[in-house]
Amino acid sequence: MARLVDVIEAMIKEMLDENEGVAVINRSLLAEKVNCVPSQITYVLSTRFTNGQGFIVESRRGGGGQIRISRVRKMDSTEYLMHTINSLGEDMSRQQAEIYLQNFLDYRIVTNEQAKLIMAAVSDNALSGVDSDRKGTVRMDIFKNMLISLITGNLNR
């Protein structure tokens, strides 16, 4: 069974697809529809619809809780990956890596094989010998280098 955050994400992405890349949602109404608290909607928006993942989320104060989500214009793969690399922070969780890779798959930036290879490289198993306080930083370094390899063609051969 799908997790609630996955269901919410899928609903919002469906709205985006149906409305030419723009969706206006009411946080309370959407929460009611999926039987959750509004903070769950906020969590999904802040983790699954970030600038680095190709979205702009605008909250309207006094607008009855309406939130506008826009899909950023279509970029070519290299431009998209460079934008992502430049927007990444210093560390990354396994879940964040999964979200980015799913987004890359959705936009056909990477193939399934490339996504699996990158996920294997940044997995908890691959980083089992790394101190837990450094795992996020090491994972981010590997992730960024894998993306650079995609841009330079080293993972496309």
N, CA, C and O atoms as a GROMACS GRO file, in nm:
protein
  628
    1MET      N    1   0.084  -0.118   0.000
    1MET     CA    2   0.000   0.000   0.000
    1MET      C    3   0.088   0.125   0.000
    1MET      O    4   0.191   0.129   0.068
    2ALA      N    5   0.049   0.224  -0.076
    2ALA     CA    6   0.127   0.348  -0.087
    2ALA      C    7   0.120   0.428   0.043
    2ALA      O    8   0.018   0.428   0.112
    3ARG      N    9   0.230   0.494   0.074
    3ARG     CA   10   0.233   0.580   0.191
    3ARG      C   11   0.153   0.706   0.161
    3ARG      O   12   0.138   0.745   0.045
    4LEU      N   13   0.103   0.768   0.266
    4LEU     CA   14   0.019   0.888   0.250
    4LEU      C   15   0.093   0.998   0.175
    4LEU      O   16   0.033   1.064   0.089
    5VAL      N   17   0.220   1.020   0.205
    5VAL     CA   18   0.294   1.126   0.136
    5VAL      C   19   0.303   1.097  -0.014
    5VAL      O   20   0.299   1.190  -0.095
    6ASP      N   21   0.315   0.969  -0.050
    6ASP     CA   22   0.320   0.933  -0.192
    6ASP      C   23   0.186   0.959  -0.260
    6ASP      O   24   0.182   1.004  -0.375
    7VAL      N   25   0.077   0.933  -0.189
    7VAL     CA   26  -0.057   0.957  -0.242
    7VAL      C   27  -0.078   1.107  -0.264
    7VAL      O   28  -0.129   1.148  -0.368
    8ILE      N   29  -0.040   1.187  -0.165
    8ILE     CA   30  -0.055   1.333  -0.177
    8ILE      C   31   0.029   1.384  -0.293
    8ILE      O   32  -0.019   1.465  -0.374
    9GLU      N   33   0.154   1.338  -0.302
    9GLU     CA   34   0.241   1.380  -0.412
    9GLU      C   35   0.179   1.344  -0.547
    9GLU      O   36   0.178   1.426  -0.639
   10ALA      N   37   0.128   1.223  -0.559
   10ALA     CA   38   0.067   1.179  -0.686
   10ALA      C   39  -0.054   1.264  -0.721
   10ALA      O   40  -0.074   1.299  -0.838
   11MET      N   41  -0.136   1.299  -0.622
   11MET     CA   42  -0.253   1.382  -0.647
   11MET      C   43  -0.212   1.520  -0.700
   11MET      O   44  -0.271   1.570  -0.795
   12ILE      N   45  -0.112   1.579  -0.638
   12ILE     CA   46  -0.067   1.712  -0.680
   12ILE      C   47  -0.006   1.705  -0.819
   12ILE      O   48  -0.031   1.792  -0.902
   13LYS      N   49   0.074   1.602  -0.846
   13LYS     CA   50   0.135   1.588  -0.979
   13LYS      C   51   0.028   1.566  -1.086
   13LYS      O   52   0.042   1.614  -1.198
   14GLU      N   53  -0.078   1.495  -1.051
   14GLU     CA   54  -0.189   1.476  -1.145
   14GLU      C   55  -0.256   1.610  -1.175
   14GLU      O   56  -0.289   1.638  -1.290
   15MET      N   57  -0.275   1.692  -1.071
   15MET     CA   58  -0.332   1.825  -1.092
   15MET      C   59  -0.242   1.909  -1.183
   15MET      O   60  -0.290   1.980  -1.270
   16LEU      N   61  -0.111   1.900  -1.161
   16LEU     CA   62  -0.016   1.973  -1.245
   16LEU      C   63  -0.025   1.928  -1.390
   16LEU      O   64  -0.024   2.010  -1.482
   17ASP      N   65  -0.034   1.797  -1.411
   17ASP     CA   66  -0.044   1.743  -1.547
   17ASP      C   67  -0.172   1.788  -1.616
   17ASP      O   68  -0.172   1.816  -1.736
   18GLU      N   69  -0.281   1.794  -1.541
   18GLU     CA   70  -0.411   1.831  -1.597
   18GLU      C   71  -0.423   1.981  -1.624
   18GLU      O   72  -0.507   2.022  -1.704
   19ASN      N   73  -0.341   2.061  -1.559
   19ASN     CA   74  -0.354   2.207  -1.569
   19ASN      C   75  -0.228   2.275  -1.622
   19ASN      O   76  -0.191   2.383  -1.577
   20GLU      N   77  -0.164   2.212  -1.718
   20GLU     CA   78  -0.049   2.270  -1.788
   20GLU      C   79   0.062   2.316  -1.694
   20GLU      O   80   0.121   2.422  -1.714
   21GLY      N   81   0.089   2.236  -1.591
   21GLY     CA   82   0.202   2.263  -1.503
   21GLY      C   83   0.176   2.359  -1.389
   21GLY      O   84   0.270   2.401  -1.321
   22VAL      N   85   0.049   2.394  -1.366
   22VAL     CA   86   0.015   2.483  -1.255
   22VAL      C   87  -0.102   2.423  -1.179
   22VAL      O   88  -0.202   2.381  -1.238
   23ALA      N   89  -0.089   2.418  -1.046
   23ALA     CA   90  -0.198   2.369  -0.963
   23ALA      C   91  -0.217   2.466  -0.846
   23ALA      O   92  -0.120   2.508  -0.784
   24VAL      N   93  -0.341   2.499  -0.819
   24VAL     CA   94  -0.374   2.581  -0.703
   24VAL      C   95  -0.452   2.491  -0.609
   24VAL      O   96  -0.559   2.441  -0.643
   25ILE      N   97  -0.398   2.473  -0.489
   25ILE     CA   98  -0.463   2.384  -0.392
   25ILE      C   99  -0.496   2.462  -0.266
   25ILE      O  100  -0.435   2.564  -0.236
   26ASN      N  101  -0.593   2.411  -0.195
   26ASN     CA  102  -0.626   2.462  -0.063
   26ASN      C  103  -0.577   2.355   0.034
   26ASN      O  104  -0.625   2.242   0.033
   27ARG      N  105  -0.481   2.391   0.117
   27ARG     CA  106  -0.417   2.295   0.207
   27ARG      C  107  -0.519   2.221   0.294
   27ARG      O  108  -0.512   2.099   0.307
   28SER      N  109  -0.612   2.294   0.353
   28SER     CA  110  -0.712   2.233   0.442
   28SER      C  111  -0.804   2.138   0.366
   28SER      O  112  -0.834   2.029   0.414
   29LEU      N  113  -0.849   2.181   0.248
   29LEU     CA  114  -0.940   2.097   0.170
   29LEU      C  115  -0.871   1.970   0.121
   29LEU      O  116  -0.930   1.862   0.124
   30LEU      N  117  -0.746   1.983   0.077
   30LEU     CA  118  -0.672   1.865   0.032
   30LEU      C  119  -0.647   1.771   0.149
   30LEU      O  120  -0.657   1.649   0.134
   31ALA      N  121  -0.615   1.826   0.265
   31ALA     CA  122  -0.593   1.744   0.385
   31ALA      C  123  -0.720   1.668   0.421
   31ALA      O  124  -0.716   1.550   0.456
   32GLU      N  125  -0.832   1.737   0.412
   32GLU     CA  126  -0.961   1.674   0.441
   32GLU      C  127  -0.990   1.561   0.341
   32GLU      O  128  -1.041   1.455   0.378
   33LYS      N  129  -0.958   1.586   0.216
   33LYS     CA  130  -0.983   1.488   0.109
   33LYS      C  131  -0.904   1.358   0.130
   33LYS      O  132  -0.954   1.249   0.102
   34VAL      N  133  -0.781   1.371   0.180
   34VAL     CA  134  -0.698   1.251   0.200
   34VAL      C  135  -0.696   1.208   0.346
   34VAL      O  136  -0.620   1.118   0.384
   35ASN      N  137  -0.780   1.272   0.428
   35ASN     CA  138  -0.796   1.235   0.568
   35ASN      C  139  -0.665   1.245   0.647
   35ASN      O  140  -0.619   1.148   0.707
   36CYS      N  141  -0.606   1.365   0.644
   36CYS     CA  142  -0.484   1.389   0.720
   36CYS      C  143  -0.488   1.532   0.774
   36CYS      O  144  -0.583   1.606   0.750
   37VAL      N  145  -0.386   1.568   0.848
   37VAL     CA  146  -0.377   1.705   0.900
   37VAL      C  147  -0.308   1.793   0.796
   37VAL      O  148  -0.227   1.743   0.718
   38PRO      N  149  -0.339   1.922   0.793
   38PRO     CA  150  -0.278   2.012   0.694
   38PRO      C  151  -0.125   2.013   0.697
   38PRO      O  152  -0.061   2.038   0.594
   39SER      N  153  -0.066   1.986   0.813
   39SER     CA  154   0.081   1.986   0.819
   39SER      C  155   0.141   1.875   0.732
   39SER      O  156   0.256   1.887   0.688
   40GLN      N  157   0.066   1.768   0.706
   40GLN     CA  158   0.113   1.662   0.614
   40GLN      C  159   0.126   1.718   0.473
   40GLN      O  160   0.221   1.686   0.401
   41ILE      N  161   0.032   1.803   0.434
   41ILE     CA  162   0.038   1.865   0.302
   41ILE      C  163   0.161   1.956   0.295
   41ILE      O  164   0.234   1.955   0.196
   42THR      N  165   0.182   2.033   0.400
   42THR     CA  166   0.299   2.121   0.407
   42THR      C  167   0.427   2.040   0.396
   42THR      O  168   0.520   2.080   0.325
   43TYR      N  169   0.434   1.926   0.464
   43TYR     CA  170   0.552   1.839   0.458
   43TYR      C  171   0.578   1.792   0.315
   43TYR      O  172   0.691   1.798   0.267
   44VAL      N  173   0.473   1.746   0.248
   44VAL     CA  174   0.489   1.699   0.110
   44VAL      C  175   0.537   1.812   0.020
   44VAL      O  176   0.627   1.793  -0.061
   45LEU      N  177   0.478   1.930   0.035
   45LEU     CA  178   0.519   2.044  -0.047
   45LEU      C  179   0.665   2.081  -0.022
   45LEU      O  180   0.738   2.114  -0.115
   46SER      N  181   0.707   2.077   0.104
   46SER     CA  182   0.844   2.120   0.136
   46SER      C  183   0.949   2.015   0.103
   46SER      O  184   1.068   2.048   0.094
   47THR      N  185   0.910   1.890   0.083
   47THR     CA  186   1.008   1.785   0.052
   47THR      C  187   0.999   1.734  -0.091
   47THR      O  188   1.100   1.688  -0.146
   48ARG      N  189   0.883   1.740  -0.151
   48ARG     CA  190   0.864   1.681  -0.283
   48ARG      C  191   0.846   1.784  -0.395
   48ARG      O  192   0.850   1.748  -0.513
   49PHE      N  193   0.827   1.909  -0.359
   49PHE     CA  194   0.801   2.013  -0.459
   49PHE      C  195   0.892   2.134  -0.434
   49PHE      O  196   0.845   2.246  -0.418
   50THR      N  197   1.021   2.109  -0.433
   50THR     CA  198   1.119   2.214  -0.406
   50THR      C  199   1.168   2.277  -0.536
   50THR      O  200   1.144   2.224  -0.645
   51ASN      N  201   1.236   2.389  -0.525
   51ASN     CA  202   1.296   2.454  -0.642
   51ASN      C  203   1.394   2.360  -0.710
   51ASN      O  204   1.396   2.350  -0.833
   52GLY      N  205   1.474   2.292  -0.632
   52GLY     CA  206   1.573   2.201  -0.688
   52GLY      C  207   1.511   2.085  -0.764
   52GLY      O  208   1.577   2.023  -0.848
   53GLN      N  209   1.386   2.056  -0.734
   53GLN     CA  210   1.316   1.948  -0.803
   53GLN      C  211   1.229   1.999  -0.917
   53GLN      O  212   1.153   1.924  -0.977
   54GLY      N  213   1.241   2.128  -0.946
   54GLY     CA  214   1.173   2.183  -1.062
   54GLY      C  215   1.036   2.243  -1.036
   54GLY      O  216   0.953   2.250  -1.126
   55PHE      N  217   1.012   2.288  -0.912
   55PHE     CA  218   0.882   2.345  -0.879
   55PHE      C  219   0.898   2.478  -0.807
   55PHE      O  220   0.998   2.504  -0.741
   56ILE      N  221   0.797   2.562  -0.822
   56ILE     CA  222   0.787   2.686  -0.746
   56ILE      C  223   0.658   2.676  -0.666
   56ILE      O  224   0.551   2.656  -0.723
   57VAL      N  225   0.669   2.691  -0.535
   57VAL     CA  226   0.552   2.684  -0.447
   57VAL      C  227   0.533   2.822  -0.385
   57VAL      O  228   0.623   2.876  -0.321
   58GLU      N  229   0.414   2.878  -0.407
   58GLU     CA  230   0.382   3.012  -0.356
   58GLU      C  231   0.263   3.002  -0.262
   58GLU      O  232   0.158   2.949  -0.300
   59SER      N  233   0.280   3.052  -0.143
   59SER     CA  234   0.172   3.054  -0.045
   59SER      C  235   0.113   3.194  -0.044
   59SER      O  236   0.186   3.293  -0.042
   60ARG      N  237  -0.019   3.200  -0.045
   60ARG     CA  238  -0.085   3.331  -0.046
   60ARG      C  239  -0.145   3.359   0.091
   60ARG      O  240  -0.240   3.294   0.133
   61ARG      N  241  -0.088   3.455   0.159
   61ARG     CA  242  -0.140   3.496   0.289
   61ARG      C  243  -0.278   3.558   0.270
   61ARG      O  244  -0.300   3.641   0.181
   62GLY      N  245  -0.371   3.516   0.354
   62GLY     CA  246  -0.504   3.572   0.348
   62GLY      C  247  -0.585   3.524   0.229
   62GLY      O  248  -0.696   3.573   0.205
   63GLY      N  249  -0.532   3.429   0.156
   63GLY     CA  250  -0.601   3.378   0.040
   63GLY      C  251  -0.680   3.252   0.068
   63GLY      O  252  -0.706   3.172  -0.022
   64GLY      N  253  -0.718   3.233   0.194
   64GLY     CA  254  -0.796   3.115   0.229
   64GLY      C  255  -0.712   2.988   0.229
   64GLY      O  256  -0.766   2.879   0.211
   65GLY      N  257  -0.584   3.001   0.248
   65GLY     CA  258  -0.497   2.884   0.253
   65GLY      C  259  -0.460   2.828   0.117
   65GLY      O  260  -0.417   2.713   0.107
   66GLN      N  261  -0.478   2.908   0.013
   66GLN     CA  262  -0.445   2.860  -0.121
   66GLN      C  263  -0.295   2.862  -0.144
   66GLN      O  264  -0.224   2.954  -0.103
   67ILE      N  265  -0.249   2.758  -0.211
   67ILE     CA  266  -0.108   2.744  -0.245
   67ILE      C  267  -0.100   2.716  -0.394
   67ILE      O  268  -0.171   2.630  -0.446
   68ARG      N  269  -0.014   2.789  -0.461
   68ARG     CA  270   0.006   2.772  -0.606
   68ARG      C  271   0.137   2.698  -0.628
   68ARG      O  272   0.242   2.738  -0.578
   69ILE      N  273   0.130   2.590  -0.703
   69ILE     CA  274   0.247   2.510  -0.737
   69ILE      C  275   0.265   2.516  -0.888
   69ILE      O  276   0.172   2.487  -0.963
   70SER      N  277   0.384   2.555  -0.931
   70SER     CA  278   0.413   2.565  -1.074
   70SER      C  279   0.533   2.478  -1.107
   70SER      O  280   0.632   2.476  -1.034
   71ARG      N  281   0.522   2.408  -1.217
   71ARG     CA  282   0.635   2.330  -1.267
   71ARG      C  283   0.722   2.426  -1.348
   71ARG      O  284   0.672   2.495  -1.437
   72VAL      N  285   0.850   2.429  -1.318
   72VAL     CA  286   0.944   2.517  -1.388
   72VAL      C  287   0.953   2.472  -1.532
   72VAL      O  288   0.939   2.354  -1.564
   73ARG      N  289   0.977   2.569  -1.620
   73ARG     CA  290   0.984   2.539  -1.763
   73ARG      C  291   1.076   2.421  -1.789
   73ARG      O  292   1.169   2.394  -1.713
   74LYS      N  293   1.050   2.353  -1.895
   74LYS     CA  294   1.128   2.236  -1.934
   74LYS      C  295   1.269   2.278  -1.975
   74LYS      O  296   1.286   2.362  -2.063
   75MET      N  297   1.368   2.219  -1.911
   75MET     CA  298   1.507   2.245  -1.945
   75MET      C  299   1.563   2.120  -2.013
   75MET      O  300   1.507   2.011  -2.000
   76ASP      N  301   1.673   2.136  -2.084
   76ASP     CA  302   1.737   2.016  -2.135
   76ASP      C  303   1.805   1.946  -2.017
   76ASP      O  304   1.822   2.006  -1.910
   77SER      N  305   1.843   1.822  -2.036
   77SER     CA  306   1.896   1.741  -1.927
   77SER      C  307   2.018   1.803  -1.860
   77SER      O  308   2.027   1.805  -1.737
   78THR      N  309   2.110   1.854  -1.938
   78THR     CA  310   2.232   1.913  -1.882
   78THR      C  311   2.199   2.035  -1.797
   78THR      O  312   2.250   2.049  -1.686
   79GLU      N  313   2.114   2.122  -1.850
   79GLU     CA  314   2.074   2.242  -1.777
   79GLU      C  315   2.003   2.204  -1.647
   79GLU      O  316   2.026   2.265  -1.542
   80TYR      N  317   1.917   2.104  -1.655
   80TYR     CA  318   1.841   2.059  -1.539
   80TYR      C  319   1.934   2.004  -1.431
   80TYR      O  320   1.921   2.037  -1.313
   81LEU      N  321   2.030   1.920  -1.473
   81LEU     CA  322   2.124   1.862  -1.378
   81LEU      C  323   2.214   1.969  -1.316
   81LEU      O  324   2.242   1.965  -1.196
   82MET      N  325   2.259   2.065  -1.397
   82MET     CA  326   2.342   2.173  -1.345
   82MET      C  327   2.264   2.257  -1.243
   82MET      O  328   2.318   2.295  -1.139
   83HIS      N  329   2.139   2.286  -1.274
   83HIS     CA  330   2.054   2.361  -1.181
   83HIS      C  331   2.041   2.284  -1.050
   83HIS      O  332   2.050   2.342  -0.942
   84THR      N  333   2.020   2.154  -1.060
   84THR     CA  334   2.006   2.070  -0.941
   84THR      C  335   2.135   2.072  -0.859
   84THR      O  336   2.131   2.093  -0.738
   85ILE      N  337   2.249   2.049  -0.924
   85ILE     CA  338   2.377   2.048  -0.853
   85ILE      C  339   2.398   2.180  -0.779
   85ILE      O  340   2.442   2.180  -0.664
   86ASN      N  341   2.368   2.290  -0.844
   86ASN     CA  342   2.388   2.422  -0.783
   86ASN      C  343   2.292   2.451  -0.669
   86ASN      O  344   2.320   2.536  -0.585
   87SER      N  345   2.180   2.381  -0.664
   87SER     CA  346   2.082   2.407  -0.558
   87SER      C  347   2.096   2.310  -0.440
   87SER      O  348   2.029   2.327  -0.339
   88LEU      N  349   2.182   2.209  -0.454
   88LEU     CA  350   2.200   2.112  -0.346
   88LEU      C  351   2.279   2.172  -0.231
   88LEU      O  352   2.365   2.258  -0.250
   89GLY      N  353   2.250   2.124  -0.112
   89GLY     CA  354   2.320   2.171   0.008
   89GLY      C  355   2.446   2.091   0.036
   89GLY      O  356   2.512   2.042  -0.056
   90GLU      N  357   2.477   2.079   0.164
   90GLU     CA  358   2.600   2.013   0.206
   90GLU      C  359   2.582   1.865   0.238
   90GLU      O  360   2.676   1.787   0.230
   91ASP      N  361   2.459   1.826   0.275
   91ASP     CA  362   2.437   1.685   0.306
   91ASP      C  363   2.302   1.640   0.251
   91ASP      O  364   2.220   1.722   0.212
   92MET      N  365   2.282   1.508   0.250
   92MET     CA  366   2.163   1.451   0.188
   92MET      C  367   2.127   1.320   0.258
   92MET      O  368   2.215   1.239   0.289
   93SER      N  369   1.999   1.300   0.281
   93SER     CA  370   1.952   1.173   0.336
   93SER      C  371   1.923   1.076   0.220
   93SER      O  372   1.914   1.117   0.104
   94ARG      N  373   1.910   0.950   0.254
   94ARG     CA  374   1.875   0.850   0.153
   94ARG      C  375   1.740   0.883   0.090
   94ARG      O  376   1.721   0.870  -0.031
   95GLN      N  377   1.645   0.927   0.173
   95GLN     CA  378   1.512   0.961   0.123
   95GLN      C  379   1.517   1.078   0.025
   95GLN      O  380   1.447   1.078  -0.076
   96GLN      N  381   1.599   1.178   0.055
   96GLN     CA  382   1.613   1.291  -0.037
   96GLN      C  383   1.671   1.246  -0.171
   96GLN      O  384   1.627   1.291  -0.276
   97ALA      N  385   1.768   1.157  -0.166
   97ALA     CA  386   1.826   1.104  -0.290
   97ALA      C  387   1.719   1.032  -0.372
   97ALA      O  388   1.712   1.049  -0.494
   98GLU      N  389   1.636   0.953  -0.305
   98GLU     CA  390   1.527   0.882  -0.374
   98GLU      C  391   1.431   0.980  -0.441
   98GLU      O  392   1.388   0.958  -0.554
   99ILE      N  393   1.398   1.087  -0.371
   99ILE     CA  394   1.305   1.186  -0.425
   99ILE      C  395   1.364   1.254  -0.548
   99ILE      O  396   1.296   1.268  -0.650
  100TYR      N  397   1.490   1.294  -0.540
  100TYR     CA  398   1.556   1.355  -0.656
  100TYR      C  399   1.558   1.258  -0.774
  100TYR      O  400   1.526   1.296  -0.886
  101LEU      N  401   1.596   1.134  -0.748
  101LEU     CA  402   1.606   1.036  -0.857
  101LEU      C  403   1.469   1.008  -0.919
  101LEU      O  404   1.459   0.992  -1.040
  102GLN      N  405   1.365   1.002  -0.837
  102GLN     CA  406   1.231   0.981  -0.892
  102GLN      C  407   1.192   1.099  -0.980
  102GLN      O  408   1.131   1.081  -1.086
  103ASN      N  409   1.226   1.218  -0.937
  103ASN     CA  410   1.200   1.337  -1.017
  103ASN      C  411   1.276   1.331  -1.149
  103ASN      O  412   1.221   1.364  -1.254
  104PHE      N  413   1.403   1.290  -1.145
  104PHE     CA  414   1.482   1.275  -1.268
  104PHE      C  415   1.419   1.172  -1.361
  104PHE      O  416   1.418   1.190  -1.482
  105LEU      N  417   1.366   1.064  -1.303
  105LEU     CA  418   1.298   0.963  -1.385
  105LEU      C  419   1.171   1.021  -1.447
  105LEU      O  420   1.143   0.999  -1.565
  106ASP      N  421   1.094   1.095  -1.366
  106ASP     CA  422   0.970   1.155  -1.416
  106ASP      C  423   0.996   1.247  -1.534
  106ASP      O  424   0.916   1.252  -1.628
  107TYR      N  425   1.108   1.320  -1.531
  107TYR     CA  426   1.143   1.413  -1.638
  107TYR      C  427   1.231   1.350  -1.746
  107TYR      O  428   1.278   1.418  -1.837
  108ARG      N  429   1.253   1.220  -1.733
  108ARG     CA  430   1.335   1.145  -1.829
  108ARG      C  431   1.478   1.202  -1.840
  108ARG      O  432   1.536   1.206  -1.948
  109ILE      N  433   1.530   1.244  -1.726
  109ILE     CA  434   1.667   1.295  -1.719
  109ILE      C  435   1.764   1.178  -1.708
  109ILE      O  436   1.875   1.182  -1.762
  110VAL      N  437   1.721   1.074  -1.637
  110VAL     CA  438   1.802   0.953  -1.621
  110VAL      C  439   1.720   0.832  -1.662
  110VAL      O  440   1.597   0.836  -1.664
  111THR      N  441   1.789   0.724  -1.693
  111THR     CA  442   1.723   0.597  -1.720
  111THR      C  443   1.705   0.522  -1.588
  111THR      O  444   1.763   0.560  -1.486
  112ASN      N  445   1.624   0.418  -1.590
  112ASN     CA  446   1.607   0.335  -1.470
  112ASN      C  447   1.741   0.279  -1.424
  112ASN      O  448   1.769   0.276  -1.304
  113GLU      N  449   1.822   0.235  -1.519
  113GLU     CA  450   1.952   0.177  -1.485
  113GLU      C  451   2.043   0.280  -1.418
  113GLU      O  452   2.109   0.249  -1.319
  114GLN      N  453   2.045   0.401  -1.472
  114GLN     CA  454   2.128   0.507  -1.412
  114GLN      C  455   2.078   0.541  -1.271
  114GLN      O  456   2.159   0.559  -1.180
  115ALA      N  457   1.947   0.550  -1.254
  115ALA     CA  458   1.890   0.580  -1.123
  115ALA      C  459   1.926   0.472  -1.022
  115ALA      O  460   1.961   0.502  -0.908
  116LYS      N  461   1.917   0.346  -1.064
  116LYS     CA  462   1.952   0.235  -0.973
  116LYS      C  463   2.099   0.239  -0.936
  116LYS      O  464   2.135   0.214  -0.821
  117LEU      N  465   2.184   0.270  -1.032
  117LEU     CA  466   2.328   0.279  -1.006
  117LEU      C  467   2.359   0.392  -0.907
  117LEU      O  468   2.436   0.373  -0.813
  118ILE      N  469   2.299   0.507  -0.929
  118ILE     CA  470   2.322   0.620  -0.838
  118ILE      C  471   2.268   0.587  -0.699
  118ILE      O  472   2.334   0.616  -0.599
  119MET      N  473   2.148   0.527  -0.693
  119MET     CA  474   2.090   0.493  -0.563
  119MET      C  475   2.178   0.392  -0.490
  119MET      O  476   2.195   0.401  -0.368
  120ALA      N  477   2.233   0.296  -0.563
  120ALA     CA  478   2.322   0.198  -0.500
  120ALA      C  479   2.446   0.266  -0.444
  120ALA      O  480   2.495   0.229  -0.337
  121ALA      N  481   2.498   0.364  -0.516
  121ALA     CA  482   2.620   0.434  -0.473
  121ALA      C  483   2.598   0.518  -0.347
  121ALA      O  484   2.691   0.537  -0.269
  122VAL      N  485   2.476   0.568  -0.327
  122VAL     CA  486   2.448   0.653  -0.210
  122VAL      C  487   2.365   0.582  -0.104
  122VAL      O  488   2.318   0.646  -0.009
  123SER      N  489   2.347   0.452  -0.118
  123SER     CA  490   2.264   0.376  -0.024
  123SER      C  491   2.332   0.364   0.113
  123SER      O  492   2.453   0.384   0.126
  124ASP      N  493   2.252   0.332   0.213
  124ASP     CA  494   2.307   0.310   0.346
  124ASP      C  495   2.407   0.195   0.346
  124ASP      O  496   2.506   0.200   0.418
  125ASN      N  497   2.382   0.091   0.266
  125ASN     CA  498   2.476  -0.021   0.258
  125ASN      C  499   2.610   0.024   0.204
  125ASN      O  500   2.714  -0.016   0.257
  126ALA      N  501   2.610   0.105   0.099
  126ALA     CA  502   2.735   0.152   0.040
  126ALA      C  503   2.813   0.240   0.137
  126ALA      O  504   2.936   0.246   0.132
  127LEU      N  505   2.741   0.308   0.225
  127LEU     CA  506   2.805   0.400   0.319
  127LEU      C  507   2.818   0.341   0.459
  127LEU      O  508   2.839   0.415   0.556
  128SER      N  509   2.807   0.210   0.471
  128SER     CA  510   2.808   0.146   0.603
  128SER      C  511   2.939   0.169   0.679
  128SER      O  512   2.939   0.167   0.802
  129GLY      N  513   3.049   0.189   0.609
  129GLY     CA  514   3.177   0.213   0.676
  129GLY      C  515   3.203   0.358   0.711
  129GLY      O  516   3.308   0.390   0.767
  130VAL      N  517   3.109   0.445   0.679
  130VAL     CA  518   3.126   0.588   0.705
  130VAL      C  519   3.062   0.622   0.839
  130VAL      O  520   2.951   0.576   0.869
  131ASP      N  521   3.131   0.702   0.919
  131ASP     CA  522   3.075   0.746   1.047
  131ASP      C  523   2.940   0.812   1.024
  131ASP      O  524   2.922   0.886   0.928
  132SER      N  525   2.844   0.784   1.113
  132SER     CA  526   2.708   0.833   1.094
  132SER      C  527   2.700   0.986   1.087
  132SER      O  528   2.613   1.039   1.018
  133ASP      N  529   2.789   1.056   1.156
  133ASP     CA  530   2.784   1.202   1.151
  133ASP      C  531   2.837   1.259   1.019
  133ASP      O  532   2.823   1.379   0.994
  134ARG      N  533   2.897   1.175   0.936
  134ARG     CA  534   2.950   1.220   0.806
  134ARG      C  535   2.873   1.161   0.687
  134ARG      O  536   2.896   1.200   0.573
  135LYS      N  537   2.783   1.066   0.714
  135LYS     CA  538   2.712   0.996   0.605
  135LYS      C  539   2.643   1.091   0.509
  135LYS      O  540   2.654   1.076   0.388
  136GLY      N  541   2.572   1.188   0.562
  136GLY     CA  542   2.497   1.281   0.477
  136GLY      C  543   2.587   1.361   0.386
  136GLY      O  544   2.553   1.386   0.270
  137THR      N  545   2.701   1.402   0.438
  137THR     CA  546   2.796   1.480   0.358
  137THR      C  547   2.860   1.394   0.250
  137THR      O  548   2.873   1.436   0.136
  138VAL      N  549   2.900   1.273   0.288
  138VAL     CA  550   2.961   1.182   0.190
  138VAL      C  551   2.859   1.145   0.083
  138VAL      O  552   2.891   1.140  -0.035
  139ARG      N  553   2.734   1.118   0.126
  139ARG     CA  554   2.628   1.085   0.031
  139ARG      C  555   2.609   1.199  -0.069
  139ARG      O  556   2.595   1.175  -0.189
  140MET      N  557   2.610   1.324  -0.020
  140MET     CA  558   2.593   1.439  -0.108
  140MET      C  559   2.709   1.450  -0.206
  140MET      O  560   2.688   1.476  -0.324
  141ASP      N  561   2.832   1.429  -0.158
  141ASP     CA  562   2.948   1.436  -0.247
  141ASP      C  563   2.938   1.332  -0.358
  141ASP      O  564   2.965   1.362  -0.474
  142ILE      N  565   2.900   1.211  -0.323
  142ILE     CA  566   2.885   1.104  -0.423
  142ILE      C  567   2.774   1.139  -0.520
  142ILE      O  568   2.790   1.126  -0.641
  143PHE      N  569   2.660   1.185  -0.467
  143PHE     CA  570   2.544   1.220  -0.550
  143PHE      C  571   2.582   1.328  -0.652
  143PHE      O  572   2.553   1.314  -0.771
  144LYS      N  573   2.646   1.434  -0.605
  144LYS     CA  574   2.687   1.542  -0.696
  144LYS      C  575   2.784   1.491  -0.802
  144LYS      O  576   2.771   1.527  -0.919
  145ASN      N  577   2.880   1.407  -0.762
  145ASN     CA  578   2.975   1.354  -0.859
  145ASN      C  579   2.910   1.262  -0.960
  145ASN      O  580   2.950   1.259  -1.077
  146MET      N  581   2.809   1.188  -0.918
  146MET     CA  582   2.735   1.104  -1.012
  146MET      C  583   2.660   1.191  -1.113
  146MET      O  584   2.655   1.158  -1.232
  147LEU      N  585   2.602   1.300  -1.067
  147LEU     CA  586   2.531   1.391  -1.158
  147LEU      C  587   2.628   1.456  -1.256
  147LEU      O  588   2.597   1.471  -1.374
  148ILE      N  589   2.745   1.494  -1.207
  148ILE     CA  590   2.847   1.550  -1.296
  148ILE      C  591   2.888   1.446  -1.400
  148ILE      O  592   2.911   1.480  -1.516
  149SER      N  593   2.898   1.320  -1.359
  149SER     CA  594   2.931   1.213  -1.454
  149SER      C  595   2.824   1.197  -1.560
  149SER      O  596   2.854   1.166  -1.675
  150LEU      N  597   2.698   1.218  -1.522
  150LEU     CA  598   2.590   1.215  -1.622
  150LEU      C  599   2.608   1.327  -1.724
  150LEU      O  600   2.591   1.306  -1.844
  151ILE      N  601   2.643   1.445  -1.675
  151ILE     CA  602   2.660   1.560  -1.764
  151ILE      C  603   2.777   1.539  -1.860
  151ILE      O  604   2.767   1.570  -1.978
  152THR      N  605   2.887   1.487  -1.807
  152THR     CA  606   3.007   1.469  -1.890
  152THR      C  607   3.001   1.343  -1.976
  152THR      O  608   3.089   1.320  -2.060
  153GLY      N  609   2.898   1.262  -1.955
  153GLY     CA  610   2.882   1.143  -2.037
  153GLY      C  611   2.946   1.018  -1.982
  153GLY      O  612   2.941   0.913  -2.047
  154ASN      N  613   3.007   1.025  -1.865
  154ASN     CA  614   3.075   0.909  -1.810
  154ASN      C  615   2.981   0.798  -1.764
  154ASN      O  616   3.024   0.683  -1.752
  155LEU      N  617   2.855   0.829  -1.739
  155LEU     CA  618   2.757   0.726  -1.701
  155LEU      C  619   2.669   0.687  -1.819
  155LEU      O  620   2.578   0.605  -1.803
  156ASN      N  621   2.693   0.743  -1.934
  156ASN     CA  622   2.608   0.717  -2.050
  156ASN      C  623   2.667   0.615  -2.145
  156ASN      O  624   2.606   0.584  -2.248
  157ARG      N  625   2.783   0.564  -2.115
  157ARG     CA  626   2.850   0.472  -2.207
  157ARG      C  627   2.806   0.331  -2.187
  157ARG      O  628   2.853   0.241  -2.257
   0.00000   0.00000   0.00000
